[in-house]
Amino acid sequence: MSDFTQTVTALHAITIAVDAMGGDFGPEIVIPGLNIIHEENKDIRFILIGDESRIYPYLNKYSNLKDVCRVVHTDRMVRNNEKPSAALRASKGTSMRMAIEAVAEGHAHAAVSAGNTGALMAMAKVVLRMLPGIHRPALASVFPSMHGSTVMLDLGANVLVDAETLTQFAVLGAVFARAHKGIQVPTVGLLNVGSEEMKGPDHVRAAHNILSKVDFPGQYKGFVEGDDITKGTVDVVVCDGYAGNIALKTGEGVGRMTGHYFKEAISSDPLAILGGALAFFAMKRFKHKVDPRLYNGGVFVGLNGVCVKSHGGTDALGFSSAVRLATQLARQGYVKKVADEINRLMSQDSFLSQGTYEG
């Protein structure tokens, strides 16, 4: 990637490589989103990768942001409806792949894209590769809860996994929570159909046996159920991608339904409208608390580099949340901390001696 002339070791600021063409709107939301981050922190630098004829009309509106951006031109991009396998085969020179390559080659600390999730995952695995000892990467994100927020993984990268992989996810999630929430010893729970030890599938019970014995960068609290995600019972909820993706989509659906009926209720009659007006500031605080844009950004954890996926249909505020998350993880040295903790986990006798669950 000859257009990149600096390495991150020579940079004092955090540098984020951005797929400017990803998502439903491309530069239209990417550039204003980056400006939100720039107004918060002047030390962050950006490498914008994409079609410069589409980037500059938006970038020219923000002169201060422009000073901290470097545009790398490519007219190739990954389509939102492209199959991951096809996208990977034809990925050379696309804005998505070049953003990931910027991290792999040491020109940026993290990559952010709102593009095709499957394609981004496939390219990140090939370009960044897995950290030594990690069986599979996971998709992790943050949910609002009654006690702030809850980290959850895996949200769909792996449909089914074994007990050792679930144990590794617990490590990945605990280090994530440290970096994102600033909690030194985050609490961790395994998502299950009940809290009793005899409940659940074999791989979940086997992971429970391992996590009950090993030393890892969290405090294991046992099984948690679906409602514990929003209760905030634990800081980190661990599951396979099958259960995690269903929980994610269910939560999104409940959120949309709640919003629909809430708007319907406060506009149903004059008294409801008056009550809504009187409660305007309370409702504004409520909306801010559960605004999905503030929790936007999924991280492919377990890779040898930071890669964050923004929701493709988000707006500038949502995209800024994904960039903020990438910046946090980069500043905290997330990848090295994960590597250290995985090595420590896999060297423990209590981990090595565990087999599959035999009920």
N, C-alpha and C positions, 0 to 999 in steps of 0.2 A: 504494500500500500504506500506507494512513493509519495503521495500527496501529504501524508502525515510526516512532519519533520521533527516533532518533539516526542520524547518519551515521558511517561508519568514520573519517572525518577528525577527528571529535570524540572518538574513543575511543582511550585509551592501550593497552588490551588488545586481543588478537585476539578477534574475534567470529565464531563459526561458526553459520550457519543450518542447522538440522537438520530434515529431513523425518521427523517422529516416527512417522509411520504407515507408512513404507515397509518392505519386506521381509516375511518370513514371520511375524514376531512383533511388529512395531511397538514400542510403548513398553516392552514387557516386556524387551527386550534393549537398546533405545536408551538408556533412562534409566540403568541400571546401567553401560553402556558409557561414558556421559558422566561418571559418577561416578569411574570409573577415571582418566580424563583430569584431572578436577578435583583428585583427590588428588595427582597428579603436578605440576600447575601451577595455582595459584590465580588466575592472571591471565587465564585464558581465559573468555570470556563466551559464552553460548549463546542463540540464539533458537529455541525449540521450536515447530514449526508442526504443528498437528493438532487432533484432537478432545480438548478439555480434560477431558472426562469420562473419557477413557481415559488421559490423561497424568498428571493429578494423583494418582491412587491410587498410582502408582509414584514420582512426584517427591516426594510428601510423606514418603517413607521416607528421603530424603536432605536433611536440613535445610540443610547447608552448600552442597550443589549447588543447591538451590532459590534460594539468595541470588544466584547468578550466572546464573540462567535467566530468560528472559522468554517467556511462553507466548502465542502468537498462535493464536486458535481458528479452525478450519475443520473442517466435518464431511465435506468432500469429499476423496477420495483416489484415486490411480491403482491399479487392480487389477493384480496380478502377471501375469495372463494376457491383459491388454489389448493389442491391436495398437498399435504406436507411432503410426501415422497417426490412429487413432481417439482415442487418449489425448491427442495434441496438439490435435486439434480441440476436445476437451472439457476442456482443461487449466486454464482460468481458474478460480481459486479453489481448486485442489487443493493439498494440502500440499507436493507435489513442486515444482510450479511456483512457489509462493510462496517456497519456500526459495531457488530460483534467482533469483527476482526480488529477493530481499533483497540478493544480491550485485550484481546489475545496477544497483540503485538506490542502492548505497553504504551499506547498513545492516549488511552483514556482509562479512568478508574472504573467506569460502569457504562453499560449500554441500556438505552430505553427505546422501546418501540410500542406503538399501538396497533401494529399489524397482525396478520394471521397468526393465531396462537400456536397451532400445530407446526407451522413452518418455522416460527421463532424457536420453539423448543428443539426441533430437529437440527437446526443450524447451530444453536448454542451448544448442544451436545457434541456435535462434530468439531466445531471450531475451538470451543473453550475446553472441552473434554471434562471427564469426571475427576474429582479429587481422588487421590489414592485411597483405596479402602472403601469408597462409597459404592454401594450396589446400584442404586438408581437415584436420579435427581427427583425432586418433588416440587410442586407448585405451591408456594406459601403466600398467604395474604392476611390482612387484618380485618376483623369484623368489629362493629360497635357493640358494646355490651353495657350492662347496668353498672359495671365497675370500670368503665373506661373503654378498653378494647381487648380483644382476644385474637391471638395468632392461631391460624389453623392451616394444617397441611396433612395430606396432599389433597389438592383440589381438582385433580383430574389428570395429572401426568402419567400415573400408573394405575390401571384399573384394579389389579390384584397384586399383592406383595406378600412376602413371607415375614415371619416374626423378626428376623434379624434386620430386615429393611425397615420395619416399623420402629424398631429400637433406634436405628440410625436417624429416622425422621424425628424422633424425640430429641436427639442431640441437635440436629439442624434447627428445629423449632426453638429450642431453649436458647441457643446462641443468637438466633434471630430476635427473640424477645429481649435479650440483653441489649442488643444494639438498637432496637427500635423503641423499646419502652424504658430502657435504663434500669431494668430490674436485675440485680446481681444473681439471685437464685429464683428464677421463674418457676411457678408451679406448672406441672404437666399432667394431662389426663389422656387416657385412651378412649376414643369414642366407641361406645358399645350399646347394646339393646337393653342393658340393665347394669346396676352397680354390683350385683352379686358375682363372685368369682367363677361360678359354674356356668354363667351365661356367655353367649357369643360364639363366633366361629373359632376354629382351632388356632389360626394364626394370630388372632387378637389375644386369646388366652395365653398363648406361648410368649407373645411379646410382654404381656403383663408379668409373667414369671421372670423374665429377664430384667425388666425395668425395676422390679421389686428388689433385685439383688445388686445391680451394678451401680457404680458411682459415675454420674454424668452431670453436666452443668445445669441441673434443674432439680426440683423436688417432686418426685413422682407421687401423685395423689390417687392412683388407681383408675377405675373405669368412670367415665362420665357419659351422660346421655345427651340427646339432641338439644334439649332446652337449656343445658348448661353452657352452650356456646354463647347465647345472648345473656344469660345470667352473669357470666364472667366468673364462674366457679373456679376456673383455673386460667392461667395466663396463656397456656398453649394446649390446643386440642389436636391430637394426632390420630390419623385414620388413613385408610387406603384411598386411592383416587376415586373408586366407585362410590363409596359412602360420602366422601368429601364433596364431589361434584353435585351429587343429589342434594346434599345439605345446602350448598352454595346457591343452586338454582331455586330451591324451595324458599330460602331466605329472601332472595331477590323478588320472587313472586309475591310473598307475603308483604314485603315492603311496598310494592306497587299497588297491591290490593288495599292496604291500609291507607295509602295516600289517596286512592280513588274514592273510598268511602268517606274519608275525612273531608275532602273537598265537597263531596255531595251533601254531607250532613250540615256543614256550616253555610251552605248556600240554599238550603231547602225552604226557608221561610224568612220573613223580615226579622223575627227575633233571633234566629240563628245567625243571620248576617250581622246584626247588632252585637251579639255575643262574640262573634269572631273578630269584629273590629275592636272590641274592648280587650280581647285577649291577644291582640296583634303581636305584642313584643314577646309574650310567653310562647306563642306559636312559632315565632321567628327563632327563638332559642331552641325549641324542640326540633325544628327543621334542620338547624345547624348541627345539632347533636347526632342526627341519624342520616345526614346528607351523604349518600354513597360516594359522591365525588371526593370527599375528604378521606376516604379509605381506599381510593383507587390505586391499583398497583399490585401485581402478583410477581413474586420473585422465584426464579428457577434456582432453588437451593441445592447444593451438592456439586455444583460445577466449579471449575477452577477460574472463576471470574463472576462478576455481578452482572446479571441481565434481568431487567425488570420489564414486565408486560403491562402496558396500560390498556384499559378497556377501549375497544375500537370506536365506540360511539360516544365517548366522553367529550366534555368541553374543555376549555382552557384551564379552568380551576381543577378539574379532574386530572388532566395531564400533568399539571404542576405537582399534584400529590404523588404521582408515580416518580417524577424526577426527584422530589424531596426524599422519598424512600430510598432511591438509588444512592443519593448523596449521603444519607445517614449510614447506610451499610458500608459504603466506601470509606467514609471517615473513621468508622469503628474497626476497620480491618477485618471485616466479617469473614472473608474467605480463609485467611490464615488461622483465625480462631476456630473455625469449623475443622480445618485440617488437624490442628493440634488436639481438639477434643475427640475426633474420630480415632486418631492414633491411640489416645489414652483409653478410650472405650475398648478398642479391639485388642488391647494388650492385657486386659483384665481377665483373670481366671474365671470369674463369675459370668463373664460374657462368653468365653470360649467353651465353657463346659455345658452350655445350654443347648439342648436339642429341640426338636419339634415337640409340640404338646402331645402328651399321651394321656387322654382323659380317662 
